[in-house]
Amino acid sequence: MTVRGRPPCPVLVGAVLSDGRPAWPVAQAAGLSRDAFRYRLKAGWPVDAAVRPAGSVNPPGRRPAGRPAGAVRPVGRPRGTFPECILLSDGRPAFPVALAAGISRKRLRDRLLCGYSADEAVKPDGRILLADGRSAVAVAVGLIGRRTDLFRLLKAGLSPDAAINVIERVVHGNGV
C-alpha cells in the first residue's frame, strides 16, 4: 500500500472546534494552508480563532491595529529617523553628503554603528586608482586573481601604476 502526500498530522487530527466539529476541514474551507493552520495551533491560538481566514483575527496577546478605519497609512520613513537625523560637525545633515559621496543609507548606518564619527562616516571609500581612473585592485584581481601582491608592492613604496606594471610583467613572463 502506498501513501500519497503527507501523513496526517496529530495536531490537525486532534483539533476540535468548541461545537465538536473537526477543525481541519473548516480551516481548509476557509482557505488556510495545512502549514498555516498547524503553525497557529502550535503557537497557542485557540482552535476557534485558528480556523478563521488570515487577517480576520488577531493572534492571542496581540492588540488590534491602532489605526482607525479609513485612516491614511503613512508612507515611507518619518522625518528625523536614523541616519537622517545625524549631523556633521559643521551642522549639515550627514545623509545627503553621504549620498553625494556614493555611500548608501545602509553603509552610512553601519559605519555609524561601528563607531565612526559622522564626519568620518560620510567620506568616500578609499579606492586605489590608476592614472587612467581604473581601480588598481580590480586590475590586479583581473590579472592574477588576488589583490595581496598589489598590496605588498604598494606597501614597499611603489605607486599604483608601477605596482600594476610589475604585476603585468610577472604575469606575461617578462620577470621583475
N, C-alpha and C positions, 0 to 999 in steps of 0.2 A: 504494500500500500504506500503510495507517495502522497506527501502533504505539500500542497502548493501554498505559497505565501508564508506569512509569519505564523508561528504557533500562537494560540490565544494567550493573551497577557492576563495573569491572575488579577492584576489591578483593575483591568477593564471588565473582566468577567464578574468580579465581586462587587462592582459599584452598582448600588440600587438607589433609585430616587426615593423621596420621602413618601410617595404614594405606592411604593412597592414595585414599580416597573423597572426593568433593567435599564441602566443609564446609557450604555454604549449605543444602542440603536437610536435613542433620542438625540445624542450628541452627533451621530452620523447624519441624521436627518437635518440637523441644524447647520451642517456644513463644516463641522470640525474634523480635522485630520486625527488619525489614531494617535500620532505623537503629541499633538497639541493637547488632546483630551487627557492622555496619560500624564503629561507634564503638569497639567493643572491639578490632577488628583494627587500626584506625588508632592506637589508644592503645598498641599494642605487646603486647597479650595474645598468648600462644601460641594457635595455632589450636585445639588440643585443649581448652584451657580456655575459649576464647571461645564454643564451641558449647554449653556447659552452661547449664542454666536459671539465671535470676537467683537469687542467694543460695546457690547450691551451691558456689561457688568464690570465693576472694578474688582480686582483681586482683594482677598481679605487683608485688612491692615492698611490699605491704600485709601487716601481720601479722594473724593470725587474731584474732577477738574475744577480749578478755582475760577476759570473764565466763564462768565455768564453767557447764555445762549445769545447768539447774534453779535458777540463782541469780535472785533477785528484782531486777528492773530498778529503780533508784532513780527516783522520780517528782519532778518539779519541780526547783527550784534548791536546791543545797546551802546551808546556813546560812552567813552570813558573806561572801556574794558581793557584788560591786559592784552597785548602790549601797547595799545593805542594811548594809554594814559601815561606812559613813561616819557619823561622829558630829558633832553640833553642838558649839559651844564650851562649852555647859553640860553636856555628857556624854550628852545624849539622842540616840537614833538619829535620823538625818535623814529616813529614808524614811517612817515613819509621820506625821511632821509635814508632809512634802510632800504625802502623800495627803490629809491633812485640809485642806490649803490648795488642793486641786484640781489638784495637779501630778502628772502620770503618772510612772511609773518611767523611761520613755524621756526625757521632758523633764528630769527631775532629772539623769539621766546626761549628757545633752547639756550642760546648764548646768555641771556639774562639769568636764566635759572642755574646756569653753570657758574655764575659769579662774575661774569664780565660786567664792567661799568657800562652805562648807557652809551657813552662816547666810544668805548672800545667795541661794543656790540654792533654799531652801525658801520664800522669800517669794512670795506670790501675784503673778500678773502685774498690772502697774499698769494698771487699767482706768479710763477716764474715765466716771464715772457721773453721770446727771442726778439731780435731786432725787427723781424718782419711781422710781429704781432701774434705769432703762433705760440701755443703753450709748450714750454720746453718739456714738461712732464708727459704731455700727450705724444710728442715726437719721440721721446725716449722709449715710452711704452710701445709705440708702434714699431720701433726698430728692434728692440731686444726683449720686449715683453715684461719688463720690470723697470722700476724707477730708482732702485737702490744705487746703481752705478752712477746715475746722474747726480744724486745727492752726494756721493763720495767725491766726485770731481768738483762739485760746487764748494764743498767743504774744504777741499785742497786749495781753493782760491781761483779757480777758473771761472770765466764769465759763462753765462748760459750758452751763448753761441759757440764758444771754444769747447765747452763740455760736449755739446751735441756733435761738433766736428770730430772730436776724439772718438765718440761712440760710433759715428758713421764709418770712420777709418777702420775701427776694430771689426765692425760687422762686415764690411766689404773686403776685409783681408789685407788692408794696406798697413796694418800694425800701428803702433803708437809712436 
